[in-house]
């Protein structure tokens, strides 16, 4: 089976992990801060807070922004469920902003319409979580301007977009958004096994998130309610979690980060090649926003809903039967039974539902060979026949 995504582990990665295993500190050592500093430098921001998953990163970012019961958090329906679940973890209400049917990214027009209505009804969201689907940055200029106008804080879910850029700014380095999160799950751009990071330019927010990552505990005398009892002293200030990343994982991430630019170049080269191979077929190749560079976490095609083409389901099953590990990203979150118990209904987000009906994610990862890619294109051409 050619998978849709796959990690790339080399001897340097293994050596870096083994070095930590032979050291005194498996966790809470020096490597986590090194990894945080390296990703922060890559993105051009001051603070990176490493955590044990992208989901934890979303959770502490929302909490640190004060999201809680009575508040709304908005995200995209075309995402992994974690982008919405983090809002529920805070006890807040979720709502969705429909996507552009062409890219699957949050629609600026839908956002504006929804904000106008929400302002009138007095239920503006506290936090907005746009998702850079497949690695292609959302229109952050438009989304950011609307968020500022309505006083909404933005957390970018950049789980797919580490290494991509928007204009000439790396994703993760937008000074106008409160925070950006990355995931280091093995299918993502670089991996730590499980892991994630929040990037921010806001020092106070960074301190809050560091506390939340580690039980709500501080060892910083300046943050304590009274002078420390002694050198052993710490205080728990809030109810936090154990969301820490280990030094074993950080060593893997730091080693992987050295190859991130090569990975992104390779993914873009393979994406360009897919565009050429699939050019003549009755399908849509990914629409690319000008002035941005996708990290190409995913290569998502759209199968035409047309009597001259097999159905999306048929194409999917034929590809799988031929040993090509395609996937679908994503099932609209508002159609999930859990979200339907909260009152969401099928048909509420037509852009998302139209996008979902057509899409298939083709294999794309740095070690994918051109021969394997040729095979995917050849099988796809046959699979499209009605
Ligand atoms: C992977 C992913 C997450 C969650 O990341 P984990 O590290 O698996 O917790 C969140 N949002 C999106 C869009 C993702 O793809």
Boltz pocket constraint, residues with backbone or C-beta under 6 A from the ligand:
constraints:
  - pocket:
      binder: B
      contacts: [[A, 52], [A, 53], [A, 54], [A, 55], [A, 56], [A, 79], [A, 80], [A, 82], [A, 83], [A, 131], [A, 157], [A, 159], [A, 160], [A, 182], [A, 183], [A, 184], [A, 185], [A, 194], [A, 195], [A, 196]]
      max_distance: 6.0
